[in-house]
Amino acid sequence: MRTFVILLSTICMMSLSSCATRVVTRPASVTIVKTPPRHYKIVTVKGKRYYFWNGNHYRKTRRGYVVTRV
């Protein structure tokens, strides 16, 4: 009986010890604009520079301009 209890408790401990799960997320679709149009406006919000045109705010990156929420 003692061996059975030890075996049962060992199995429970091994099955409950691993709680790690893997979460896979897809990258968000990002639209990159290489050059801004001539009629863009520079807007400063909380000390950060954004570019505004066509009703959207853009942030300048190495690859171009990316749409952001302000």
C-alpha positions as CSV (number, residue, x, y, z in Angstrom):
1,M,0.0,0.0,0.0
2,R,2.8,2.4,0.8
3,T,4.5,1.8,-2.6
4,F,1.2,2.5,-4.3
5,V,0.7,5.8,-2.5
6,I,4.3,6.9,-3.3
7,L,3.9,5.9,-7.0
8,L,0.5,7.7,-7.2
9,S,1.9,10.9,-5.6
10,T,5.0,10.8,-7.9
11,I,2.8,10.6,-11.0
12,C,0.6,13.5,-9.8
13,M,3.7,15.7,-9.0
14,M,5.2,15.0,-12.5
15,S,2.0,15.7,-14.3
16,L,1.2,18.9,-12.4
17,S,4.7,20.4,-12.4
18,S,4.8,21.7,-16.0
19,C,2.5,24.6,-16.5
20,A,4.3,26.2,-19.4
21,T,2.3,26.8,-22.5
22,R,3.4,28.1,-25.9
23,V,1.6,31.1,-27.3
24,V,2.1,31.9,-31.0
25,T,1.1,35.3,-32.2
26,R,1.1,36.7,-35.7
27,P,2.8,40.0,-36.5
28,A,0.5,42.9,-37.0
29,S,0.1,44.1,-40.6
30,V,2.0,47.3,-40.9
31,T,1.7,49.7,-43.8
32,I,5.0,51.5,-44.6
33,V,5.0,54.6,-46.8
34,K,8.4,55.3,-48.3
35,T,7.9,59.1,-48.9
36,P,5.3,61.4,-47.5
37,P,3.2,63.6,-49.8
38,R,4.0,67.3,-50.2
39,H,1.1,68.5,-48.0
40,Y,2.0,66.7,-44.7
41,K,2.1,68.5,-41.4
42,I,4.5,68.0,-38.5
43,V,2.6,67.6,-35.2
44,T,4.3,67.4,-31.8
45,V,2.4,65.3,-29.2
46,K,4.0,64.9,-25.7
47,G,7.4,65.8,-27.0
48,K,7.3,63.3,-29.9
49,R,7.2,64.3,-33.6
50,Y,4.5,62.8,-35.8
51,Y,3.6,63.5,-39.4
52,F,0.0,64.1,-40.2
53,W,-1.7,63.6,-43.6
54,N,-4.7,61.9,-45.1
55,G,-6.4,61.8,-41.6
56,N,-3.6,59.6,-40.1
57,H,-0.6,60.2,-37.9
58,Y,2.7,58.7,-39.0
59,R,5.9,58.0,-37.3
60,K,9.2,58.1,-39.1
61,T,11.3,54.9,-39.1
62,R,14.4,53.7,-40.9
63,R,12.2,52.0,-43.6
64,G,9.7,54.8,-44.1
65,Y,6.6,56.2,-42.3
66,V,4.4,53.9,-40.3
67,V,0.8,54.6,-39.2
68,T,0.4,55.1,-35.4
69,R,-2.3,55.9,-32.9
70,V,-1.8,59.2,-31.0
